[in-house]
Each structure stands twice: as C-alpha cells, then as structure tokens.
Amino acid sequence: LVQYTLIISLEEATLAELFGESYAAYRESVPRVIPRLRKASGATSDATIARRGVTHHWRYAFRSERSTFIAIAAVLTLTLISTYFKA
C-alpha cells in the first residue's frame, strides 16, 4: 500500500507537468484509486494523447511492476509451503 501511495504521487506530478490544467480538471472528476466503470466527463481522448507524443507501452508497464509480481509470487509460494508442511 505504501509503495502505491508513492507511485501515485509521482505519476500525478508527472501528468500535471505534461498536461497542466486539463489534467487538473480530469483529476478533479475521477476517483484517485478505485475507478468508475464509465468514462470521466471531459476526459482527454486517446487520439489527443497520441498527438501530444505520449504513447503507452505494455512491455514497459509490466516491467515497471516486476518487483510487485515477484513479491506476490513470493508470498504465494511461502503460503503454499507453510500450508503443505502444516499437514
């Protein structure tokens, strides 16, 4: 939880720098952590973002979460091992 609080703060600062007032308006209209199931009113379209030169790369996204995946795998492994040896 602490890890994601820091990540959210850094990402918000970066987005504010990139998009300025439009990001501030967007941030006011959407929840910070738990998303809604509908698109925010006044949200910047994907086409507009692409024109600004900002692209999304899934490979980078997964690579940036590598430590999170490792931590989850470690906890699951330890849980399975402790459950197995209890029996």
C-alpha positions in Angstrom: 0.0 0.0 0.0 2.8 2.4 0.9 4.5 1.5 -2.5 1.5 2.5 -4.5 0.9 5.7 -2.5 4.4 6.9 -3.5 3.9 5.7 -7.1 0.5 7.6 -7.4 2.1 10.8 -6.1 4.9 10.6 -8.6 2.6 9.8 -11.5 0.3 12.6 -10.6 3.2 15.1 -10.6 4.4 13.9 -14.0 0.9 14.0 -15.5 0.3 17.5 -14.1 3.6 18.6 -15.7 2.7 17.1 -19.1 -1.0 18.1 -19.3 -1.3 21.1 -17.0 -4.8 22.4 -16.4 -6.5 19.7 -18.4 -5.1 17.1 -16.1 -6.1 19.1 -13.0 -9.7 19.2 -14.3 -9.5 15.4 -15.1 -8.1 14.6 -11.6 -11.0 16.5 -10.0 -13.6 14.5 -12.0 -12.3 10.9 -11.3 -11.6 8.9 -8.1 -7.9 8.6 -7.2 -7.7 4.8 -6.6 -10.9 2.9 -7.3 -12.0 3.5 -10.9 -15.5 4.1 -12.1 -17.0 1.9 -14.7 -17.8 4.8 -17.0 -15.6 7.3 -18.8 -15.0 10.6 -16.9 -16.7 13.7 -18.4 -14.2 15.9 -20.2 -11.6 13.2 -20.3 -8.8 13.6 -22.9 -9.3 11.2 -25.8 -6.7 8.6 -26.8 -6.3 10.4 -30.1 -5.4 13.7 -28.4 -2.9 12.0 -26.1 -1.3 10.3 -29.2 -1.0 13.7 -30.9 0.9 15.0 -27.9 3.5 12.3 -28.4 2.6 10.3 -25.3 2.4 6.6 -26.0 1.7 3.6 -23.8 3.8 0.5 -23.9 2.5 -2.6 -22.2 6.0 -4.0 -22.0 7.2 -1.0 -20.0 4.2 -1.2 -17.8 4.7 -4.9 -16.9 8.5 -4.3 -16.5 7.8 -1.5 -14.1 5.7 -3.8 -11.9 8.3 -6.6 -11.9 9.0 -6.2 -8.2 5.3 -6.3 -7.4 4.9 -9.6 -9.3 7.9 -11.0 -7.6 6.6 -10.0 -4.1 3.2 -11.6 -4.9 4.8 -14.8 -6.2 7.0 -15.0 -3.0 4.0 -14.5 -0.7 2.0 -17.2 -2.6 5.0 -19.6 -2.5 5.5 -19.1 1.2 1.8 -19.6 1.9 1.7 -22.8 -0.1 4.9 -24.1 1.5 3.6 -23.3 5.0 0.2 -24.9 4.3 1.9 -28.0 2.8 4.2 -28.6 5.8 1.4 -28.0 8.4 -0.4 -31.0 7.1 
